[in-house]
Amino acid sequence: MKPFHILLFWISSPLVLLSCAHPKVTSQENSNKPNIILIMVDDMGYSDLGCYGGEIETPNLDKMAEKGIRFTQMHNTSKCFPSRATLLTGLYAQQVGMGIKPKKFKNSISLGDLLKSEGYSTYFSGKNHSETSLFNFGFDHVYEFFGGATNHFNPGKQRKGEPEPIFKGGPNVWNIDAKKHKPYTTTSDFYSTDYFTKYAMSFIEDSAEDQKPFFLYLAYTAPHDPLMAWPEDIAKYRGKYKVGYKAIRDARYKKMLDLGMVDATMKLSTQTTKDWNSLSEEEKDSEDLKMAIYAAMIDRIDQNIGKLLDKLKQTGKIENTLVLFVSDNGASGENAERNLQQENARIGGELGSLSYWGSLKQDWANVSNTPYRLYKNDSYEGGICTPFIAYWPGVITNEGSINNAPMHFVDFMATFQDITKATYPKSFRNQSIVPMQGVSFLPALLGDQIPKREKPIFWQWAKGKAIRSGKWKAVAKRNAWELYDMNTDRNETTDLKDKYPKKFQELVNEYNTWEALNVSYKNTKK
C-alpha cells in the first residue's frame, strides 16, 4: 500500500494510567502514515449533493465520489452537538456527558488525542458546539466557534455602514488557539464557510513545513440556519425551485435511482409537503428564494472544498491524504425565522442577508431528506442518515462504488485506530476512558467487507430513540415504537412489529437495557 494521508470533511477493566504527554515520533516512523481530513457540514439533507441525487452544483464532492466510495447507510445522532461529540470521541454522546446539552467532555479522548499519540499535527477549524475548547482536547491549533448557530456574515458587533447583524442570544465565543474572542470582530469579507476554509488551508500550509502527518477536522456551520449566502451564489438558483416541492422531490428520486443510490424495489416514503398550487404567487416566490439560499450555501461549501483539494495538490499532499465527508444530521424542519426589521422597526434586510434569520422549515426539509421520513431531531432515517464520501487517491481501488453497510459516527475512532495502529488508552487526563463503541470501516476503504457488527447501534435524542441490529431497526417517537426490515424498507414505510412481535420485543428490551446504562436523564426537549 502507498503511504497515505487522511482527510475527513462529524469499565470494568483494570485501569492503566497513561501520561498526557504525547510521544515523539521520528520522520521515518511518520513516512508511512496518512494525512487525515474530516469534513462535516451542518443540517444538510441526504439528497442535496449532486452525487446523491440533488440538483445543487457540487462538482468537487461529485468528483470525490467518482474517484472514491459513497456510503448509503452512515448514521449520525439526529442533532448537531451529540453528533459532533460522537464523531470526535468514538463513543455515544450519552457516555461523554453530551447527551442532553453541550457540556464539557468527560471519560473520553478525541480523534486529535489519538492521532497526536502517533506523531500527527492536529488542527480544527469550525463549529465546536461544546464547552471544551478543542485546543485543550487534542488539537495543536484551532479556529473554533462555540455555539450551535451564528450569523454567517457577521458573528460580532455591527460594522460601520452595515445593518445590524441578527443573532439568537447574542454573539458567541470564538477561539483562535488559546485566545478568546467575544464578540469576534470581522471584516466585511467574512462568511463563515470561507473563513473556516481559509484557516484550514493555512493549517495545511503550516504542516508542509514539517515532516509530520496531519489531521484536519473541518466542521462547517452551513447550511444550518440562518439562511445566508453571497448574492452571486443565490442568483445561480433563483427561479429553479418555482416548479414546486413535488417536482424537485420526484426529480431527485429519479436521479437517485439512475445513480444506484436507492433500491427501486423499496417503496418511497410519503411526501409530507403542502400542495404547491395552494400557495399564492408571493408565497411561491418566497419559497423559491428560501431554497435558492439553502442551495447556495451548499454550493459555497463545495467551492471551498475545491480550494482545499487544490491546496493539497499545491503542497504535494493529495496522494497521501484520506478525505471524508459527512453531515451532522438531516435537514431541519424547525421554524427559526427572525427578522430585525419586523421585530424592532430597525433597518433590516431581505431573506438571505445578515439581518434576517431565515430557516428551511418542514416542506423543503422533506424534499431535502428524500427518500426518507421526517427531519433533524428524529430517529427515523430522515434525521439520522447522512451522505458519506470517502476519497483516498492511490488507496481506494473500487472507484465510484456504492457501499450499503450500516455504519455510525462511533466507527470513526475505531477506523482511525485501525489505520494508524495507535493505542486507545484506558485512562487519560486522570479520567477513566470508556472503551470504543464502534467498528472499523477501513476494510471497506480497501475494497473488502466490513466485519459483522457484534453489538447493535443505538440512538437517543429528545423524543426519538432507535436500535439497529442486523437488518432490523426498532424506532420510536414519543415512545410509539415501530419495527422495520432495513434490507427491504430503508424508507421506513411498513411497520412490522405486529408481524414479528418476538423480534420487536427483543429489540425494545435491548434498547431499554442500553438506555438504563447510558442515559442518566431523560431529554424531553423538542
Secondary structure, DSSP 8 states (H G I E B T S, - for coil): ------EE----S------SS-----HHHHTT--EEEEEEESS--TT-SGGGT-SS--HHHHHHHHHSEEEEEEE--SSHHHHHHHHHHSS-GGGTT-SSS-----S---HHHHHHTTT-EEEEEEE--SSS-GGGTT-SEEEEE-SS---SS-SSS--TTS-----SSS---EEETTEEESS----TT--HHHHHHHHHHHHHHHHTTSS--EEEEEE--TTSSS-B--HHHHHTTTTGGGG-HHHHHHHHHHHHHHHTSS-TTS------S--GGGS-HHHHHHHHHHHHHHHHHHHHHHHHHHHHHHHHHHTT-GGGEEEEEEESS--------EEHHHHHS-----TBSTTEE---HHHHHHHHTTTS-S-TT-SSHHHHEEEEEEE-TTT--STTEEE---EETTHHHHHHHHHHT----SEETTEE---------HHHHTTS-----SS-EEEEETTEEEEEETTEEEEEETTEEEEEETTT-TT--S--TTTSHHHHHHHHHHHHHHHHHH--S-----
